[in-house]
Amino acid sequence: MGAWVPMTTADEREHYRKSLAASNPIYASTTIDGINRLLDKRRGRAYIYTELGSDGVRVAFQLLLLMTPDRSDPDILKIVNAVPIGDYDPTTAAKILGRQVRVVLDELGATSCFGTPLLDYGDEKVNQFFKVMPELFWEMKPEEASTYGKIRFRFKRLSGRRTEDERFEGPALRAK
């Protein structure tokens, strides 16, 4: 099992930016000023998760996560980036990322978050990563229509239901 590392120093933030920019063409124009604005002025948090290969040396895959408080309500976090990179299984990567989202929400005392991934990243594996999210997390509401080729996910954290966390039964599975 890998580990989540917070991106706090200038070098770590630059590493995050480079990794994000190389992950998919839509992130190619990401700037360090933009990352710093989200992390400093908006009090966001950025992490990289690294899972090593079976040899214990080679990086099998990574997950990039950047969350920031909503401009109008600090009790709501926005998932700015949730990006898998490398040789990952979409379901496994989604579970790992969702667990970290829960950790950040709990640490900050926020009750919900939202994200607006694209409908199509031009990469079937990345598309599948986002498609399985509502199948895995009880906190997720069904997809909502959004604009500009995006979908909108809402994730509401209720303290009385945290015992359901590791069941990975989201609304899509319960509806079946």
Backbone as a ProteinNet text record, in pm:
[ID]
protein_1_A
[PRIMARY]
MGAWVPMTTADEREHYRKSLAASNPIYASTTIDGINRLLDKRRGRAYIYTELGSDGVRVAFQLLLLMTPDRSDPDILKIVNAVPIGDYDPTTAAKILGRQVRVVLDELGATSCFGTPLLDYGDEKVNQFFKVMPELFWEMKPEEASTYGKIRFRFKRLSGRRTEDERFEGPALRAK
[TERTIARY]
84.3	0	88.5	45.9	122.5	93	135.9	118.1	85.5	5.2	-26.9	76.9	132	229.7	174.7	163.7	117.3	222.2	176	263.8	267.7	369.2	374.4	490.8	605.1	720.7	712.1	793	796.8	836.1	933.9	977	866.2	795.8	686.4	573.1	542.3	437.1	475.4	600.2	646.5	639.7	674.6	662.3	515.4	424.9	281.5	239.2	279.5	243.3	292.4	418.6	475.8	403.2	373	301.3	162.2	94.1	-39.9	-34.5	57.3	68.5	99.5	174.7	210.2	102.5	4.9	-92.9	-194.9	-234.6	-339.2	-327.2	-351.4	-338.2	-421.9	-532.3	-614.3	-545.2	-445.2	-373.4	-238.6	-207.4	-75.5	-41.6	-140.7	-112.5	-117.8	-120.2	-121.7	3.1	-17.1	95.7	119	240.4	271.3	198	175.5	98.3	-43.6	-103.2	-237.6	-240.6	-142.8	-132.6	-115.4	-22.9	1.9	-121.3	-194.3	-315.7	-415.9	-433.9	-528.8	-483.4	-353.6	-302.8	-283.5	-245.9	-219.5	-341.8	-382.9	-494.2	-626.2	-647.1	-773.7	-761.6	-645.2	-619.7	-645.9	-605.4	-625.2	-519	-538.5	-442.7	-419.6	-293.2	-256.8	-176.6	-198.7	-132.6	-97.3	5.7	34.8	43.6	-29.8	-26.4	60.3	152.7	239.3	229.2	196.4	190.1	306.3	393.1	507.7	468.6	545.3	523.6	567	549.7	582	730.5	816.9	960.1	994.7	896.8	918.6	997.7	1034.2	1114.6	1041.1	994	926.6	791.2	757.3	626.5	523.8	423.9	317.6	216.2	168.1	75.8	78.9	23.7	11.9	-127.8	-168.6	-293.7	-260.6	-313.1	-296.1	-430.4	-427.7	-550	-523.8	-609	-603.3	-746.4	-764	-894.4	-878.8	-982.1	-979.8	-1118.6	-1126	-1257.7	-1329.9	-1460.1	-1543.1	-1533.4	-1538.8	-1526.3	-1635.8	-1755.1	-1866.8	-1901.8	-1852	-1887.4	-1770.3	-1696.6	-1580.1	-1615.1	-1743.6	-1788.4	-1797.1	-1780.2	-1783.9	-1647.2	-1592.5	-1464.6	-1486.7	-1403.1	-1404.9	-1286.7	-1315.2	-1208	-1164.7	-1050.2	-999.8	-935	-853.2	-789.4	-804	-841	-840.9	-795.2	-664.5	-605.6	-525	-564	-482.7	-379	-261.2	-152.3	-85.1	-56.6	21.2	-62.3	-13.5	-75.1	-167.8	-287.6	-381.6	-507.7	-575.3	-708.5	-805.1	-898.8	-986.1	-1062.7	-1111.8	-1187.9	-1097.8	-982.6	-888.6	-843.6	-808.4	-764.5	-876	-999.6	-1112.4	-1132.1	-1117.2	-1130.7	-1022.6	-899.4	-788.3	-811.3	-850.3	-874.5	-992.2	-1099.1	-1215.8	-1185.4	-1101.6	-1061.2	-988.6	-901.5	-828.3	-921.7	-1017.9	-1116.6	-1186.8	-1223.8	-1287.5	-1196.8	-1068.3	-971.9	-963.3	-951.5	-938.4	-1066	-1181	-1307.3	-1311.5	-1276.4	-1280.4	-1178.4	-1056.6	-953.9	-996.1	-1061.9	-1100.5	-1238.1	-1307.2	-1439.6	-1545	-1516.8	-1613.6	-1714.5	-1833.1	-1937	-1960.5	-1912	-1934.8	-1831.6	-1828.9	-1741.6	-1809.2	-1752.1	-1802.7	-1685.7	-1706.4	-1608.2	-1679.8	-1613.2	-1673.2	-1578.1	-1564.8	-1478.7	-1540.9	-1456.2	-1502.7	-1581.1	-1669	-1738.5	-1642.4	-1543.3	-1450	-1310.6	-1217.8	-1078.2	-995.1	-1059.3	-984.1	-902.1	-933.4	-861.7	-966.4	-993.1	-1100.4	-1077.4	-953	-923.5	-955.7	-922	-955	-1106.4	-1173.2	-1319.4	-1381.9	-1328.9	-1380	-1356.6	-1242.9	-1211.4	-1323.7	-1368.5	-1476.4	-1612.6	-1629.4	-1758.1	-1788.4	-1687.1	-1710.8	-1733.8	-1700.2	-1713.5	-1851.6	-1961	-2092.5	-2132.4	-2063.6	-2091	-2025.7	-1926.9	-1844.6	-1869.2	-1919.4	-1923.1	-2065.3	-2106.1	-2241.2	-2266.5	-2159.8	-2173.4	-2208.9	-2189.5	-2209.4	-2355.8	-2393.6	-2525.2	-2511.4	-2620.4	-2611.9	-2553	-2503.4	-2445.6	-2548	-2498.3	-2582.8	-2535.4	-2626.9	-2588.6	-2501	-2403.1	-2316.7	-2298.6	-2207	-2186.5	-2046.9	-2025.2	-1894.1	-1836.6	-1919.9	-1872.1	-1826.8	-1885.8	-1849.2	-1969.5	-1941.5	-2045.3	-2017.2	-2116.2	-2096.8	-2131.4	-2036.4	-2057	-2064.1	-2153.5	-2160	-2133.9	-2065	-2020.8	-2054.7	-2152.8	-2199.3	-2159	-2084.9	-2031.7	-2120.8	-2186.1	-2271.5	-2206.3	-2178.8	-2103.7	-2172.8	-2304.5	-2375.7	-2366.4	-2314.6	-2307.5	-2164.5	-2069.1	-1929.6	-1898	-1982.1	-1960.4	-1976.8	-2037.7	-2057	-1936.7	-1838.4	-1727.5	-1663.9	-1629.9	-1554.8	-1642.6	-1771.2	-1859.8	-1856.4	-1821.3	-1815.6	-1944.2	-2053.3	-2184.5	-2244.4	-2220.6	-2272.6	-2415	-2473.3	-2611.8	-2637	-2538.2	-2556.6	-2572.8	-2501.1	-2515.1	-2642.6	-2679	-2799.9	-2925.5	-2918.7	-3035.4	-3060.3	-2961	-2975.4	-3054
-117.7	0	123.7	222.3	345.4	442.9	566.2	669.1	802.5	882.3	1018.3	1113.1	1200.3	1298.4	1437.6	1522.6	1659.5	1739.4	1824.7	1908.5	2047.3	2071.4	2196.9	2287.8	2231.3	2314.1	2358.6	2455.8	2505.1	2393.7	2311.3	2200.7	2096.3	2065.5	1968.1	2020.6	2148.1	2207.6	2206.9	2234.8	2230.2	2087.5	1990	1848.6	1815.1	1862	1840.2	1902.8	2026.6	2095.7	2021.3	1977.8	1904.6	1772.4	1701.7	1574.7	1596.3	1698.7	1730.1	1769.3	1856.6	1903	1789.2	1689.2	1575.8	1466.8	1474.2	1366.4	1361.5	1476.7	1483.1	1619.1	1626.3	1754.5	1868.6	1839	1947.7	2021.4	1957.9	2020.9	2080	2075.5	2117.2	2261.7	2347.8	2489.1	2525.8	2426.6	2452.8	2531.3	2635.2	2718.9	2704.6	2733.5	2730.5	2844.1	2955.4	3064.9	3019.1	2944.5	2891.4	2793.8	2705.4	2609.4	2685.3	2780.8	2857.5	2937	2993.2	3067.7	2975.2	2856.1	2761.3	2713.1	2694.5	2641.2	2749.8	2869.1	2974.8	3063.8	3134.2	3228.1	3158.5	3040.9	2970	2862.2	2851.5	2755.7	2610	2576.2	2440.9	2344.8	2221	2114.3	2030.8	1997.8	1914.2	1794.9	1680.3	1555.6	1476.6	1395.3	1293.2	1159.6	1062.5	925.1	847	768.2	686.9	540.6	457.9	312.2	253	180.6	118.8	-13.3	-51.6	-179.1	-295	-414.2	-534.9	-543.5	-473	-473.9	-379.8	-300.4	-209.8	-85.3	-68.3	46.3	127.8	60.8	126.9	181.1	302.4	360.7	296.6	231.5	169.1	274.7	352.7	460.7	565.9	681.7	792.5	851.9	916.6	991.7	1132.4	1230.2	1369.8	1420.3	1488.9	1542.4	1683.6	1777.1	1913.3	1953.3	1993.2	2036.2	2174.4	2255.3	2389.9	2427.2	2505.3	2550	2630.2	2612.7	2688	2836.8	2921.9	3066.5	3121	3067.5	3124.1	3048	2925.2	2845.5	2755.3	2788.4	2708.8	2568.6	2541.3	2408.4	2313.4	2368.8	2289.5	2299.2	2184.8	2182.5	2152.1	2210.9	2180.4	2090.4	1982.3	1896.2	1956.9	2021.7	2089.5	1988.3	1899.6	1793	1661.4	1559.4	1420.8	1340.8	1315.4	1267.5	1139.6	1030.4	908.8	909.6	856.8	852.3	715.1	654.3	531.2	406.2	296.4	165.4	136.9	190.7	179.2	106.8	47.9	-5.4	106.7	145.9	259	243.7	124.9	105.5	117.7	54.6	63.1	206.3	276.5	415	503.6	479.8	559.2	536.3	413.4	384.1	455.3	450.5	515.2	665.9	724.3	868.1	905.9	830	860.2	855.2	760.5	753.8	881.6	931.8	1054.3	1174.9	1179.3	1287.7	1286.8	1168.8	1157.7	1209.9	1174	1218.5	1371.3	1432.4	1578.1	1645.5	1595	1652	1647.2	1531.7	1516.3	1606.8	1616.3	1702	1847.9	1892.5	2032.4	2059.4	1954.3	1970.9	2009.9	1986.4	2016.5	1902.1	1934.3	1831.6	1783.6	1856.4	1811.6	1869.4	1810.4	1860.1	1835	1892.6	1869.4	1872.7	1811	1811.6	1816.6	1868.1	1877.9	1819.2	1685.9	1626	1639	1629.3	1633.3	1505.8	1514.6	1395.5	1302.4	1359.4	1278.5	1339.2	1263.4	1307	1260	1192.7	1138	1017.3	958.9	843.1	756.3	638.9	553.8	513.3	493.4	454.1	567.4	688.9	803.9	821.5	807.5	817.2	712.1	590.7	483.9	516.1	577.2	618.7	706.6	803.3	891.2	822.6	731.5	662.2	573.6	513.2	421.4	492.8	621.1	694.4	679.4	708.9	700.1	556.5	460.1	320.5	281.1	357.6	317.7	393.5	514.1	599.3	637.6	595.8	624.9	774.7	853	997.2	1070.3	1004.5	1072.6	1077.5	1190.8	1207.9	1165.6	1134.4	1102.5	1219.5	1187.9	1290.7	1400.1	1520.9	1634.4	1691.4	1744	1809	1928.9	1951.5	2067.1	2127.2	2217.9	2284	2257.1	2294.6	2286.2	2144.7	2045.2	1908.3	1847.9	1892.4	1840.9	1775	1696.4	1644.8	1700.3	1698.3	1751.7	1643.4	1613.8	1518.3	1593.7	1554.7	1608.4	1493.6	1524.1	1426	1485.3	1430	1483.4	1386.8	1435.8	1353.8	1366.4	1257.8	1254.9	1166.1	1220.6	1147.1	1018.1	1012.8	892.9	776.6	799.2	692.2	648.7	691.6	659	510.2	435.4	290.1	226	296.3	244.2	270.4	340.2	383.3	270.3	162.8	57.9	-44.7	-22.9	-114	-84.8	37.4	79.8	47.2	97.2	82.1	220.2	274.6	406.2	399.5	514.3	519.3	439.6	430.5	355.4	206.9	152.9	11	-15.7	76.4	56.7	63.1	136.2	149	22.8	-63.9	-187.2	-291.9
0	0	0	-73.8	-86.1	25.9	5.3	107.4	41	111.2	69.2	128.1	46.6	91.3	61.9	163.5	138.8	62.1	-27.4	-108.4	-44.6	37.7	113.1	72	41.4	7.6	-138.8	-173.9	-311.9	-408.9	-371.9	-457.5	-473.8	-365.1	-372.3	-460.2	-445	-527.8	-675.1	-704.2	-843.5	-897.6	-815.6	-855.2	-885	-799.5	-821.1	-955.1	-978	-1102	-1224.3	-1221	-1334.4	-1357.2	-1249.1	-1261	-1318.5	-1271	-1319.9	-1467.4	-1503.4	-1641.3	-1738	-1692.2	-1777.7	-1780.5	-1690.9	-1677.3	-1789.6	-1840.8	-1942.9	-2011.1	-2141.3	-2211.9	-2153.4	-2087.6	-2033	-1918.8	-1857.5	-1746.4	-1789.1	-1918.4	-1967.3	-1933	-1922.2	-1896.4	-1747.8	-1660.3	-1516	-1475.4	-1396.4	-1354.1	-1203.4	-1162.7	-1019.6	-948	-1016	-955.3	-923.5	-1014.4	-990.5	-873.9	-868.3	-757	-625.5	-623.5	-500.3	-455.9	-551.7	-517.5	-448.3	-501.2	-442	-304.4	-287.7	-161	-55.2	-95.9	1.3	24.5	-78.2	-62.2	-33.1	-91.5	-71.6	37.1	100.2	208.7	167.9	46.2	-4.3	43.5	5	36.4	-87.8	-111.3	-225.6	-176.1	-240.3	-201.9	-326.2	-312.5	-412.9	-340.8	-394	-345.3	-443	-391	-475.5	-434.5	-531.2	-511.9	-590.8	-520.2	-585.7	-649.6	-751	-818.1	-730.4	-781.6	-704.9	-669.6	-744	-712.7	-596.8	-552.6	-440.7	-474.5	-601.4	-643.9	-750.4	-852	-964.1	-919.2	-962.3	-932	-1024.8	-965.7	-1044.5	-1087.4	-990.8	-1023.4	-914	-950	-855.4	-866	-758.4	-755.7	-709.6	-779.4	-740.5	-689.3	-576.6	-517.8	-469.1	-511.8	-462	-425.7	-299.1	-248.3	-186.5	-200.7	-144.9	-93.1	13.3	59.6	-48.9	-55	-147.3	-112.6	-212.3	-189.2	-98.6	-110.8	-35.8	91.8	106.7	224.3	262.9	369.6	408.7	457.8	478.9	519.4	400	280.1	157	91	52	-17.8	-165.1	-248.2	-391.1	-421.8	-490.7	-540	-673.3	-672.5	-791.1	-884.7	-830.3	-908.2	-835.4	-908.7	-862.3	-983.3	-991.8	-1115.8	-1093.8	-1159.3	-1155.6	-1268.4	-1239.6	-1337.2	-1328.8	-1441.9	-1444.1	-1461.8	-1407.3	-1423.8	-1305.4	-1309.3	-1198.4	-1243.9	-1148.8	-1169.2	-1130.4	-1217.7	-1186.4	-1054.8	-1025	-901.7	-779.7	-782.8	-671	-649.7	-757.8	-747	-691.1	-733.5	-682.9	-533	-486.5	-343.2	-262.7	-311.5	-240.9	-234.9	-346.7	-349.8	-260.4	-266.4	-183.7	-35.1	4.8	146.3	187.7	99.8	132.3	135	46.6	49.6	185.4	233.2	365	475.4	468	569.6	571.9	454.5	447.1	498	457	506.7	658.6	715.4	860.3	929.5	874.7	934.7	937.5	832.1	822.6	883.5	922.6	980.2	878.1	751.3	645.2	635.3	590.6	580.6	439	340.2	203.8	108.7	-9.1	-114.1	-248.3	-349.8	-484.4	-581.7	-696	-802.3	-935.2	-1036.4	-1168.7	-1273.4	-1274.3	-1376.1	-1515.8	-1615.7	-1753.5	-1785.5	-1881.5	-1928.5	-2000.9	-2068.6	-2146.3	-2141.5	-2086.1	-2078.1	-2197	-2291.4	-2404	-2363.7	-2249.4	-2194.8	-2124.3	-2180.7	-2128.4	-1983.2	-1945.5	-1806.6	-1708.3	-1744	-1659.5	-1654.2	-1768.1	-1770.1	-1678.2	-1680.6	-1594.2	-1446.1	-1414.5	-1278.3	-1222.5	-1300.8	-1254.6	-1259.9	-1352.7	-1366.1	-1245.3	-1183.6	-1071.4	-939.1	-931.1	-804.4	-740	-812	-745.7	-711.9	-767.1	-733.6	-601.3	-557.7	-443.6	-314.4	-321.2	-202.8	-165.9	-46.1	0.8	10.6	29.4	46.5	-82.6	-195.7	-323.1	-361.8	-412.1	-472.5	-618.9	-682.5	-826.3	-904.3	-1022.3	-1108	-1133.6	-1142.9	-1176.5	-1308.8	-1384.7	-1510	-1479.1	-1560.2	-1546.2	-1684.5	-1696.3	-1824.7	-1877.9	-2002	-2065.5	-2065.9	-2091.9	-2103.2	-1971.6	-1861	-1729.4	-1663.7	-1561.2	-1473.4	-1335.2	-1249.5	-1115.1	-1014.9	-927.7	-820.3	-688.9	-601.2	-465.2	-368.3	-261.4	-163.5	-27.2	42	170.9	280.9	378.9	488.4	610.8	651.1	769.4	874.1	991.1	1093.2	1135.4	1133.5	1175.8	1080	960.9	861.3	830.8	908.3	876.6	888.6	957.4	964.7	827.4	734.1	599	507.5	556.8	472.5	391.4	451.7	382.3	311.5	307.8	233.2	83.8	48.9	-90.9	-164.7	-109.1	-169.9	-190.8	-305.6	-336	-386.9	-417.3	-462.1	-589.1	-677.6	-800.8	-773.8	-675.2	-640.8	-562.5	-474.6	-395.3	-481.4	-593.8	-681.5	-762.1	-773.1	-852.9	-780.3
[MASK]
++++++++++++++++++++++++++++++++++++++++++++++++++++++++++++++++++++++++++++++++++++++++++++++++++++++++++++++++++++++++++++++++++++++++++++++++++++++++++++++++++++++++++++++++

